[in-house]
Amino acid sequence: MAIKKARSVRKIVSVLGIVLLFVVLFFVIGLFVDIQIILKYNYTPIPFTFTLPFVGALIGLLLASRITRNIIGTK
């Protein structure tokens, strides 16, 4: 029972880590895009800094579920 619990905790931590990595990555990309739009056009129609992390979270969640399923070997 303890081994099964340790696997589930390890899976949760790894999924959260991967999702957080993608959220931060997409946040930085959105920040860069916003800065470029502001510098070039002097306005930003869509705040990419706050919309891209949601996309990153979805992509990270999908990839994390695939990765952890293969690494940990849950059935």
FIFI-243701 format. One record per residue (C-alpha): residue in one letter; x, y, z. Coordinates in pm, whole numbers, padded with zeros to 5 digits, always signed. Layout:
N
AXYZ...
END
This chain:
75
M+00000+00000+00000A+00284+00239+00082I+00451+00172-00253K+00129+00251-00438K+00089+00573-00241A+00450+00672-00312R+00394+00617-00684S+00086+00836-00685V+00265+01112-00491R+00561+01090-00727K+00326+01111-01024I+00146+01416-00885V+00471+01598-00810S+00616+01522-01152V+00298+01636-01330L+00291+01960-01131G+00658+02021-01205I+00616+01972-01578V+00302+02187-01590L+00474+02462-01393L+00771+02451-01628F+00546+02497-01931V+00348+02776-01761V+00664+02971-01683L+00802+02910-02032F+00484+03033-02202F+00465+03328-01960V+00813+03438-02066I+00725+03391-02434G+00408+03597-02386L+00604+03867-02207F+00851+03882-02494V+00569+03903-02751D+00397+04180-02556I+00717+04382-02530Q+00778+04347-02903I+00423+04457-02987I+00441+04753-02751L+00776+04862-02893K+00670+04826-03255Y+00305+04940-03251N+00287+05128-02917Y-00016+04923-02799T-00109+04566-02719P-00451+04441-02833I-00429+04105-02649P-00219+04062-02335F-00020+03755-02436T+00158+03758-02101F-00158+03637-01927T-00320+03426-02200L-00024+03211-02305P+00031+03054-01959F-00312+02890-01987V-00208+02740-02319G+00119+02631-02159A-00068+02470-01871L-00284+02269-02109I+00011+02156-02319G+00214+02077-02008L-00071+01876-01858L-00111+01670-02173L+00261+01604-02205A+00301+01534-01833S+00026+01275-01835R+00192+01095-02127I+00540+01114-01976T+00439+00997-01630R+00229+00716-01772N+00536+00585-01958I+00797+00647-01686I+00610+00532-01377G+00421+00260-01559T+00072+00305-01421K-00190+00080-01570
END
